[in-house]
Amino acid sequence: MHVHADRGSLAVGRADHVTYHAAPHGAVSWPHQVGVIPRRASAFQDRASAWQLRDATADAATAARILDGTGGVGKTQLAADHARHAWENGEVDLLIWVTAASRQAVIEAYAQAAADILHADPAYPERASAAFLAWLEPKPAPQPVRWLIVLDDVADPGDLRGLWPPAHSLGRTLITTRRRDATLTAHGRRVPVGLFTPAESLTYLQQALTVYGRSDNAADLAALTEALGHLPLALSQAAAYLADTHLDATHYRVRLADHARQLADLLPESEALPDDQPTTVAAAWSLSLERADQLRPAGLARPMLQLSAMLDANGVPLQVLIGEPVLTHLTAQRSDGAGQTLPAVSEEEATGALRALHRLSLIDHTPDEPHQAVRAHQLIQRAIRDSLIPEDRDHVARTAADALIAAWPEVERDTNLARALRANATALLARAEDALYQPDAHGLLHRLGQSLGEAGQSSAAIKHFQHLTDTITHRLGRDHPHALAARGNLAHWRGEAGDSAGASAASAALLEDCLRLLGADHPETLGTRINLAACRGQAGDPDGAAAAFGALLEDLLRVLGPDHPHTLAARGNLAHWRGEAGDPAGAAQLTAALLEDRLRLLGADHPETLGTRINLAAWRGEAGDPDGAAAANAALLEDLLRVLGPDHPRTLATRGNLAHWRGEAGDLAGAAQLTAALLEDRLRLLGPHHLETLITRMNLVSWRGKAGDLAGADTAFAALLQPGDAASSARVRCQGKD
């Protein structure tokens, strides 16, 4: 009679339908091992994670320990080391190693154990497996057995339904997996496995190269470990590649930095991988991505990871990846895959795609850190980008640029968000800059430079706009509108950085081209005239600048009207240079009138309104009312803290102004105290060598000295004159008008 084996899931511990209740007929030889422990890697590191695992498994209160982490971090090697340590030190009587990539693999391993121990018939693996799990259940026994079961590389938590070893004071279960599903942690304690530390990376790479008879410079190897992101699998394969090609670490790092090269071409061939590794780094995550793409919402994980791969590995703001450009992109990707038009992807579904990638350890999704909510290892990103054909790569890059622009606030109130957006824009440029010039220069290219300048990084803004100008000129021509705009921005930030002569020459040349190409009344031409007039003042001719702005204002009113941003900007400049030319009362009067229009047109919290208030407070002080200036700055500071936050450059400048006018009003000790507090934040945000930090230090010397604190002034002066501070490049001044 033919008997069909039961193919259903069997509950752990249920053995009433099998006949293996008694002890085995023939005694098994103890200790006993089922399965083969992977051999030790040639340069295995007894890293901190190994000791954390030993400490975790020493506590038997929880049934299982779950080693989770992305592919290539060394989970299997850590588990093998733990199993080998327990076996060689006589800590277990039964060791079972299961390569648990499928449910069937687990069942067959359990069945083999049942055949060895219980003499079960392996022809019926599911029944034998159930018998083995029942045998593991705690029960009185004259000779209790200590056991360790390792389920390596569990691909799907569902594969273990009904197959979890029972909790047992004498038994331990160890699981390695890329999954981070809640169903896993319900059965045991997570032991996350991360990257090597820098020290572990360097030691590993040195030892791995020693195996090949290599002894490379430690500094070069340390730089290479950083380029490889301290990923153990990548370090191992890089060592083999260096040995095979006789390449040194420095030249290999140069090749890695070349985004035109495929990652697969910078690693050993699949048949020459070290330590019995089954796959190259370039292919290590392909199966995980396939599984993530199958999770709800199906088909969205892959395009979401492709977008993330274009951005900053250290963190992408959440709103970038759930904004409208990304939702539109995901909708198109899902519809193409299904061959029909489907409902638009929602923000909830986009978040679901991020969670699916997180569950497979392809990204870290931490919603509690909204400015760096999505992190991915740099080599995962590289492998994903390499998988895209050029056309798709360019499209994904431009979508990522659209997403950054959509998330970028007009007013950078949150300096941490602005910093994260700049980091992501910079990463995108490093990986796919060419795509952002097709068909025209993407708006992100201009926004990044403006943000750098507005954050007080004038030198970085100049460098950015110089590169942008050169690139647009080369690609699109010197007369292209984007080239003119980039040249205008370059001239502006050169002036802001103190290069008035260079800014003036650049603005004059630009004005000629604008007049030739656009005409006298074009907004770009008028904007260039604004910059050129400002350059006259910055070059030491405030009277000439005031006259130029007076004449320019007439044309702006005629062409653009009284409420145009260019007209308002010219009025602010006219007031500024009137004041610099010796008429602070007139400057205050013009600025007060401008403030009324700013409030009407833009509202109280707009940056231009706040900037006008900064200027008005300064001119009141310059006109002989330091008490009024101090009071105006104190009120203004409250609004700046609320609108822009404590770390914004305008907030910091206003704190300096408040200290200045407090001192000018007679409160010398208060001015010194405010300046000392400001210096702490300047140091934290800008570092000791930034010009604004140096100026604040000099102001502190001045106010402490005026307040009679000569010892404090000497201390501040000594700190100012430390080597490398370039104190001679700074001078004591009021923190200034906006």
TALIN-V431440 format. One record per residue. N is the residue number from 1. SS is DSSP state (~ for helix, > for strand, _ for the rest). PHI is phi in whole degrees, -180 to 180 (* if undefined). PSI is psi in radians with two decimals (* if undefined). Layout:
<<N,SS,PHI,PSI> <N,SS,PHI,PSI>>
This chain:
<<1,_,*,2.36> <2,_,-89,2.21> <3,_,-109,2.24> <4,_,-87,2.29> <5,_,-72,2.55> <6,_,-72,2.14> <7,_,-100,0.07> <8,_,-81,3.02> <9,_,-76,2.37> <10,_,-109,2.34> <11,_,-68,2.50> <12,_,-61,2.29> <13,_,90,-0.18> <14,_,-85,1.99> <15,_,-130,0.32> <16,_,-71,-0.25> <17,_,-104,0.15> <18,_,-124,3.00> <19,_,-114,0.36> <20,_,-104,1.21> <21,_,-96,-0.65> <22,_,-85,2.98> <23,_,-64,2.70> <24,_,-61,2.62> <25,_,-65,-0.65> <26,_,-117,2.27> <27,_,-67,2.31> <28,_,-79,2.65> <29,_,-83,2.14> <30,_,-105,2.54> <31,_,-72,2.77> <32,>,-131,2.44> <33,>,-125,2.39> <34,>,-121,2.25> <35,_,89,2.90> <36,_,-114,2.18> <37,_,-73,2.29> <38,_,-57,2.51> <39,_,-69,2.69> <40,_,-67,2.34> <41,_,-62,2.59> <42,_,-63,-0.50> <43,_,-122,0.70> <44,_,-56,2.36> <45,_,-103,2.19> <46,_,-80,1.24> <47,_,-79,3.03> <48,~,-59,-0.59> <49,~,-62,-0.58> <50,~,-65,-0.71> <51,~,-72,-0.62> <52,~,-62,-0.67> <53,~,-66,-0.75> <54,~,-63,-0.71> <55,~,-65,-0.69> <56,~,-67,-0.71> <57,~,-79,-0.22> <58,~,-68,-0.41> <59,_,-94,2.01> <60,_,-92,0.23> <61,_,-69,-0.44> <62,_,-111,2.47> <63,_,-63,-0.76> <64,>,-131,2.71> <65,>,-116,2.31> <66,>,-119,1.88> <67,>,-83,1.93> <68,>,-123,2.67> <69,_,168,2.94> <70,_,-68,2.87> <71,_,-63,2.37> <72,_,96,0.02> <73,_,-88,-0.10> <74,_,98,0.48> <75,~,-63,-0.80> <76,~,-63,-0.73> <77,~,-65,-0.66> <78,~,-66,-0.74> <79,~,-65,-0.72> <80,~,-65,-0.71> <81,~,-62,-0.73> <82,~,-64,-0.79> <83,~,-64,-0.75> <84,~,-64,-0.70> <85,~,-63,-0.78> <86,~,-65,-0.67> <87,~,-70,-0.84> <88,~,-71,-0.41> <89,_,-97,0.20> <90,_,66,0.51> <91,_,-87,-0.22> <92,_,-135,2.62> <93,_,-97,-0.48> <94,>,-132,2.15> <95,>,-122,2.19> <96,>,-123,2.11> <97,>,-109,2.13> <98,>,-122,2.16> <99,>,-81,1.71> <100,_,-97,0.78> <101,_,-70,-0.25> <102,_,-147,2.85> <103,~,-64,-0.70> <104,~,-63,-0.62> <105,~,-63,-0.67> <106,~,-68,-0.80> <107,~,-60,-0.77> <108,~,-67,-0.63> <109,~,-66,-0.76> <110,~,-62,-0.70> <111,~,-64,-0.67> <112,~,-64,-0.71> <113,~,-63,-0.70> <114,~,-65,-0.66> <115,~,-65,-0.71> <116,~,-69,-0.74> <117,~,-94,-0.72> <118,~,-107,-0.02> <119,_,59,0.60> <120,_,-71,2.75> <121,_,-82,1.97> <122,_,-67,-0.17> <123,_,-68,-0.29> <124,_,-120,1.26> <125,~,-62,-0.64> <126,~,-70,-0.69> <127,~,-68,-0.72> <128,~,-65,-0.67> <129,~,-62,-0.77> <130,~,-63,-0.66> <131,~,-65,-0.69> <132,~,-65,-0.75> <133,~,-63,-0.64> <134,~,-66,-0.67> <135,~,-65,-0.53> <136,~,-73,-0.37> <137,_,-57,2.47> <138,_,-59,2.31> <139,_,-161,2.70> <140,_,-60,2.38> <141,_,-152,2.43> <142,_,-66,-0.53> <143,_,-130,1.43> <144,_,-62,2.57> <145,_,-108,2.25> <146,_,-91,2.25> <147,>,-132,2.71> <148,>,-136,2.16> <149,>,-116,2.16> <150,>,-111,2.08> <151,>,-106,1.73> <152,>,-91,2.30> <153,>,64,0.91> <154,>,-67,2.09> <155,_,-88,-0.52> <156,_,-143,2.08> <157,~,-55,-0.51> <158,~,-63,-0.40> <159,~,-65,-0.35> <160,~,-98,0.12> <161,_,-61,2.10> <162,_,79,0.06> <163,_,-121,0.14> <164,_,-70,2.27> <165,_,-62,2.58> <166,_,-74,2.77> <167,_,-68,2.34> <168,_,-154,2.37> <169,_,-65,-0.40> <170,_,-105,0.01> <171,>,-118,2.61> <172,>,-133,2.45> <173,>,-121,2.30> <174,>,-126,2.25> <175,>,-124,2.39> <176,>,-114,2.46> <177,>,-165,2.72> <178,_,-90,-0.12> <179,_,-83,2.59> <180,_,-129,0.64> <181,_,-71,2.60> <182,~,-63,-0.50> <183,~,-64,-0.47> <184,~,-73,-0.82> <185,~,-68,-0.31> <186,_,-68,-0.36> <187,_,-100,-0.14> <188,>,-176,-3.00> <189,>,-101,2.30> <190,>,-73,2.45> <191,>,-126,1.51> <192,>,-61,2.39> <193,_,-112,2.09> <194,_,-108,-2.76> <195,_,-78,2.90> <196,_,-62,2.62> <197,_,-72,2.83> <198,~,-54,-0.69> <199,~,-67,-0.73> <200,~,-64,-0.68> <201,~,-61,-0.83> <202,~,-65,-0.79> <203,~,-61,-0.75> <204,~,-61,-0.85> <205,~,-65,-0.68> <206,~,-62,-0.79> <207,~,-68,-0.68> <208,~,-64,-0.69> <209,~,-73,-0.53> <210,~,-61,-0.62> <211,~,-58,-0.59> <212,_,-93,0.19> <213,_,76,0.42> <214,_,-105,2.59> <215,_,-143,1.60> <216,_,-95,2.84> <217,_,-62,2.30> <218,~,-64,-0.69> <219,~,-65,-0.70> <220,~,-65,-0.70> <221,~,-68,-0.66> <222,~,-62,-0.71> <223,~,-65,-0.63> <224,~,-68,-0.70> <225,~,-62,-0.63> <226,~,-66,-0.75> <227,~,-64,-0.51> <228,_,-91,0.06> <229,_,68,0.39> <230,_,57,0.51> <231,_,-87,2.08> <232,~,-54,-0.80> <233,~,-61,-0.72> <234,~,-67,-0.69> <235,~,-64,-0.74> <236,~,-62,-0.81> <237,~,-74,-0.54> <238,~,-65,-0.68> <239,~,-61,-0.76> <240,~,-64,-0.70> <241,~,-65,-0.75> <242,~,-61,-0.71> <243,~,-68,-0.73> <244,~,-67,-0.65> <245,~,-98,-0.12> <246,_,56,0.64> <247,_,-96,2.53> <248,_,-88,2.88> <249,~,-63,-0.64> <250,~,-66,-0.81> <251,~,-68,-0.58> <252,~,-65,-0.69> <253,~,-65,-0.64> <254,~,-63,-0.72> <255,~,-65,-0.68> <256,~,-62,-0.66> <257,~,-73,-0.23> <258,_,-82,1.81> <259,_,-72,-0.15> <260,_,-77,-0.29> <261,_,-88,2.55> <262,_,-81,2.44> <263,~,-59,-0.65> <264,~,-61,-0.48> <265,~,-82,-0.07> <266,~,-110,0.34> <267,_,-134,2.86> <268,_,-62,2.74> <269,_,-70,2.69> <270,~,-58,-0.51> <271,~,-83,-0.04> <272,~,-122,0.51> <273,_,-77,2.52> <274,~,-78,2.81> <275,~,55,0.64> <276,~,58,0.49> <277,_,-68,2.38> <278,_,-82,-0.32> <279,_,-153,2.77> <280,_,-79,2.86> <281,~,-57,-0.70> <282,~,-62,-0.48> <283,~,-108,0.09> <284,_,-65,-0.43> <285,_,-111,0.10> <286,~,-64,-0.75> <287,~,-67,-0.69> <288,~,-61,-0.71> <289,~,-67,-0.69> <290,~,-60,-0.75> <291,~,-68,-0.72> <292,~,-61,-0.66> <293,~,-70,-0.32> <294,~,-87,-0.30> <295,_,-75,2.70> <296,_,-66,2.38> <297,_,-81,2.07> <298,_,-58,2.42> <299,_,85,0.04> <300,_,-105,-0.32> <301,~,-65,-0.77> <302,~,-62,-0.93> <303,~,-63,-0.52> <304,~,-67,-0.73> <305,~,-67,-0.61> <306,~,-62,-0.73> <307,~,-65,-0.78> <308,~,-61,-0.57> <309,_,-68,-0.28> <310,_,-87,-0.19> <311,_,-111,-2.95> <312,_,-73,2.17> <313,_,-64,-0.42> <314,_,-83,-0.10> <315,_,149,2.25> <316,>,-112,2.25> <317,_,-59,2.47> <318,~,-60,-0.71> <319,~,-65,-0.36> <320,~,-66,-0.72> <321,~,-94,0.02> <322,_,-125,0.21> <323,_,-80,3.06> <324,~,-60,-0.76> <325,~,-59,-0.67> <326,~,-71,-0.72> <327,~,-61,-0.72> <328,~,-63,-0.75> <329,~,-63,-0.80> <330,~,-64,-0.66> <331,~,-61,-0.78> <332,~,-64,-0.69> <333,~,-67,-0.73> <334,~,-68,-0.71> <335,~,-65,-0.72> <336,~,-62,-0.74> <337,~,-66,-0.57> <338,~,-88,-0.22> <339,_,76,0.20> <340,_,-152,2.85> <341,_,-80,2.19> <342,_,-113,2.90> <343,_,-57,2.64> <344,_,-60,2.49> <345,_,-69,2.34> <346,_,-94,2.91> <347,~,-60,-0.65> <348,~,-63,-0.72> <349,~,-70,-0.64> <350,~,-62,-0.73> <351,~,-64,-0.65> <352,~,-61,-0.65> <353,~,-65,-0.69> <354,~,-63,-0.72> <355,~,-66,-0.64> <356,~,-63,-0.75> <357,~,-65,-0.65> <358,~,-65,-0.72> <359,~,-62,-0.52> <360,_,-95,0.20> <361,_,61,0.47> <362,_,-86,-0.45> <363,_,-139,2.92> <364,>,-108,2.04> <365,>,-109,1.93> <366,_,-123,1.55> <367,_,-60,-0.40> <368,_,-72,-0.17> <369,_,-117,1.28> <370,~,-59,-0.49> <371,~,-80,-0.30> <372,~,-137,0.88> <373,_,-74,-0.40> <374,>,-128,2.06> <375,>,-122,2.53> <376,_,-143,2.53> <377,_,-66,2.51> <378,~,-62,-0.51> <379,~,-80,-0.53> <380,~,-62,-0.80> <381,~,-59,-0.76> <382,~,-63,-0.77> <383,~,-64,-0.69> <384,~,-67,-0.77> <385,~,-63,-0.68> <386,~,-63,-0.46> <387,_,-78,-0.18> <388,_,-90,2.41> <389,_,-72,2.72> <390,~,-52,-0.73> <391,~,-62,-0.79> <392,~,-68,-0.67> <393,~,-60,-0.80> <394,~,-64,-0.70> <395,~,-65,-0.75> <396,~,-64,-0.69> <397,~,-63,-0.76> <398,~,-69,-0.59> <399,~,-64,-0.73> <400,~,-62,-0.68> <401,~,-65,-0.74> <402,~,-59,-0.72> <403,~,-66,-0.67> <404,~,-66,-0.77> <405,~,-63,-0.74> <406,~,-63,-0.56> <407,~,-88,-0.18> <408,_,-84,2.00> <409,_,-72,2.57> <410,_,-62,-0.68> <411,_,-108,2.05> <412,_,-83,1.24> <413,_,-68,-0.67> <414,_,-96,1.80> <415,~,-67,-0.52> <416,~,-68,-0.70> <417,~,-64,-0.78> <418,~,-61,-0.70> <419,~,-64,-0.73> <420,~,-66,-0.69> <421,~,-65,-0.71> <422,~,-64,-0.70> <423,~,-63,-0.68> <424,~,-72,-0.67> <425,~,-64,-0.71> <426,~,-64,-0.74> <427,~,-63,-0.73> <428,~,-63,-0.72> <429,~,-63,-0.67> <430,~,-66,-0.47> <431,~,-102,-0.44> <432,~,-154,0.77> <433,~,-61,-0.66> <434,~,-55,-0.65> <435,~,-65,-0.40> <436,~,-86,0.10> <437,~,-115,0.34> <438,_,-122,2.04> <439,_,-84,-0.36> <440,_,-125,3.03> <441,_,-67,2.17> <442,_,-67,2.56> <443,~,-59,-0.43> <444,~,-61,-0.57> <445,~,-62,-0.70> <446,~,-76,-0.68> <447,~,-65,-0.66> <448,~,-62,-0.79> <449,~,-64,-0.74> <450,~,-61,-0.73> <451,~,-64,-0.70> <452,~,-60,-0.81> <453,~,-65,-0.77> <454,~,-66,-0.42> <455,_,-84,0.08> <456,_,91,0.10> <457,_,-99,1.17> <458,~,-61,-0.73> <459,~,-62,-0.73> <460,~,-66,-0.65> <461,~,-65,-0.72> <462,~,-62,-0.82> <463,~,-60,-0.75> <464,~,-64,-0.85> <465,~,-72,-0.47> <466,~,-65,-0.81> <467,~,-63,-0.73> <468,~,-64,-0.75> <469,~,-61,-0.82> <470,~,-63,-0.73> <471,~,-70,-0.79> <472,~,-65,-0.71> <473,~,-60,-0.74> <474,~,-68,-0.71> <475,~,-86,-0.72> <476,~,-114,-0.19> <477,_,104,2.63> <478,_,-65,-0.49> <479,_,-93,0.06> <480,_,-67,2.47> <481,~,-53,-0.65> <482,~,-68,-0.56> <483,~,-67,-0.72> <484,~,-63,-0.74> <485,~,-64,-0.73> <486,~,-65,-0.69> <487,~,-65,-0.67> <488,~,-63,-0.76> <489,~,-65,-0.68> <490,~,-62,-0.79> <491,~,-63,-0.73> <492,~,-60,-0.85> <493,~,-75,-0.40> <494,~,-66,-0.70> <495,~,-65,-0.73> <496,~,-63,-0.52> <497,_,-84,-0.02> <498,_,102,-0.03> <499,_,-91,1.25> <500,~,-67,-0.64> <501,~,-66,-0.81> <502,~,-65,-0.70> <503,~,-65,-0.69> <504,~,-65,-0.78> <505,~,-63,-0.73> <506,~,-66,-0.71> <507,~,-68,-0.66> <508,~,-64,-0.77> <509,~,-65,-0.69> <510,~,-65,-0.68> <511,~,-61,-0.71> <512,~,-59,-0.78> <513,~,-68,-0.68> <514,~,-65,-0.73> <515,~,-63,-0.72> <516,~,-68,-0.73> <517,~,-92,-0.59> <518,_,-116,-0.39> <519,_,95,2.89> <520,_,-69,-0.47> <521,_,-101,0.10> <522,_,-71,2.48> <523,~,-55,-0.64> <524,~,-66,-0.65> <525,~,-66,-0.80> <526,~,-65,-0.67> <527,~,-63,-0.64> <528,~,-68,-0.64> <529,~,-63,-0.62> <530,~,-61,-0.84> <531,~,-63,-0.70> <532,~,-67,-0.69> <533,~,-65,-0.70> <534,~,-64,-0.61> <535,~,-63,-0.59> <536,~,-62,-0.76> <537,~,-67,-0.74> <538,~,-65,-0.44> <539,_,-84,0.03> <540,_,104,0.25> <541,_,-121,1.26> <542,~,-65,-0.61> <543,~,-63,-0.77> <544,~,-64,-0.66> <545,~,-66,-0.74> <546,~,-63,-0.74> <547,~,-64,-0.72> <548,~,-63,-0.71> <549,~,-71,-0.56> <550,~,-62,-0.79> <551,~,-68,-0.70> <552,~,-65,-0.63> <553,~,-62,-0.63> <554,~,-61,-0.76> <555,~,-68,-0.67> <556,~,-65,-0.74> <557,~,-63,-0.70> <558,~,-68,-0.74> <559,~,-89,-0.79> <560,_,-107,-0.34> <561,_,92,2.95> <562,_,-73,-0.37> <563,_,-101,0.06> <564,_,-71,2.52> <565,~,-55,-0.66> <566,~,-63,-0.70> <567,~,-65,-0.77> <568,~,-64,-0.72> <569,~,-62,-0.71> <570,~,-65,-0.65> <571,~,-64,-0.71> <572,~,-64,-0.71> <573,~,-67,-0.69> <574,~,-60,-0.79> <575,~,-62,-0.77> <576,~,-60,-0.87> <577,~,-76,-0.41> <578,~,-62,-0.79> <579,~,-65,-0.77> <580,~,-65,-0.44> <581,_,-83,0.02> <582,_,111,0.18> <583,_,-120,1.20> <584,~,-64,-0.57> <585,~,-66,-0.76> <586,~,-63,-0.68> <587,~,-63,-0.72> <588,~,-64,-0.71> <589,~,-64,-0.80> <590,~,-64,-0.68> <591,~,-69,-0.66> <592,~,-63,-0.72> <593,~,-65,-0.70> <594,~,-63,-0.68> <595,~,-61,-0.68> <596,~,-59,-0.76> <597,~,-72,-0.64> <598,~,-61,-0.78> <599,~,-62,-0.73> <600,~,-66,-0.73> <601,~,-89,-0.62> <602,~,-116,-0.37> <603,_,93,2.92> <604,_,-71,-0.48> <605,_,-99,0.04> <606,_,-71,2.50> <607,~,-55,-0.64> <608,~,-68,-0.63> <609,~,-65,-0.80> <610,~,-63,-0.69> <611,~,-63,-0.66> <612,~,-66,-0.64> <613,~,-65,-0.66> <614,~,-59,-0.81> <615,~,-66,-0.71> <616,~,-63,-0.75> <617,~,-61,-0.71> <618,~,-65,-0.77> <619,~,-70,-0.52> <620,~,-62,-0.74> <621,~,-65,-0.78> <622,~,-64,-0.48> <623,_,-82,0.05> <624,_,106,0.26> <625,_,-121,1.23> <626,~,-65,-0.59> <627,~,-64,-0.77> <628,~,-64,-0.67> <629,~,-64,-0.73> <630,~,-64,-0.76> <631,~,-64,-0.73> <632,~,-64,-0.69> <633,~,-69,-0.63> <634,~,-64,-0.77> <635,~,-66,-0.72> <636,~,-63,-0.68> <637,~,-60,-0.67> <638,~,-60,-0.75> <639,~,-70,-0.66> <640,~,-65,-0.71> <641,~,-62,-0.68> <642,~,-72,-0.72> <643,~,-88,-0.81> <644,_,-105,-0.32> <645,_,93,2.90> <646,_,-71,-0.38> <647,_,-101,0.05> <648,_,-71,2.50> <649,~,-54,-0.66> <650,~,-70,-0.59> <651,~,-65,-0.79> <652,~,-64,-0.72> <653,~,-63,-0.69> <654,~,-67,-0.62> <655,~,-62,-0.68> <656,~,-65,-0.72> <657,~,-64,-0.72> <658,~,-60,-0.78> <659,~,-61,-0.74> <660,~,-61,-0.87> <661,~,-75,-0.47> <662,~,-62,-0.77> <663,~,-65,-0.76> <664,~,-65,-0.46> <665,_,-83,-0.03> <666,_,113,-0.17> <667,_,-91,1.34> <668,~,-69,-0.74> <669,~,-65,-0.69> <670,~,-64,-0.69> <671,~,-62,-0.73> <672,~,-65,-0.72> <673,~,-65,-0.78> <674,~,-64,-0.68> <675,~,-68,-0.66> <676,~,-63,-0.73> <677,~,-66,-0.69> <678,~,-63,-0.69> <679,~,-61,-0.68> <680,~,-58,-0.75> <681,~,-74,-0.60> <682,~,-61,-0.78> <683,~,-62,-0.74> <684,~,-65,-0.72> <685,~,-90,-0.62> <686,~,-115,-0.31> <687,_,89,2.97> <688,_,-75,-0.32> <689,_,-105,0.00> <690,_,-70,2.55> <691,~,-58,-0.74> <692,~,-65,-0.59> <693,~,-66,-0.76> <694,~,-64,-0.71> <695,~,-64,-0.74> <696,~,-63,-0.67> <697,~,-63,-0.73> <698,~,-67,-0.66> <699,~,-63,-0.66> <700,~,-65,-0.74> <701,~,-56,-0.80> <702,~,-63,-0.87> <703,~,-69,-0.64> <704,~,-65,-0.71> <705,~,-64,-0.78> <706,~,-65,-0.53> <707,_,-80,-0.04> <708,_,90,0.06> <709,_,-90,1.34> <710,~,-68,-0.61> <711,~,-66,-0.76> <712,~,-64,-0.65> <713,~,-65,-0.72> <714,~,-62,-0.73> <715,~,-62,-0.79> <716,~,-65,-0.65> <717,~,-69,-0.65> <718,~,-64,-0.71> <719,~,-65,-0.63> <720,~,-65,-0.60> <721,_,-91,0.23> <722,_,-61,2.55> <723,_,-55,2.37> <724,_,94,-0.11> <725,_,-80,-0.25> <726,_,52,0.80> <727,~,-60,-0.51> <728,~,-66,-0.29> <729,~,-83,-0.16> <730,_,-110,2.83> <731,_,-144,2.65> <732,_,-66,2.27> <733,_,-157,2.82> <734,_,-63,2.53> <735,_,-60,-0.32> <736,_,99,2.98> <737,_,-82,2.69> <738,_,-70,*>>
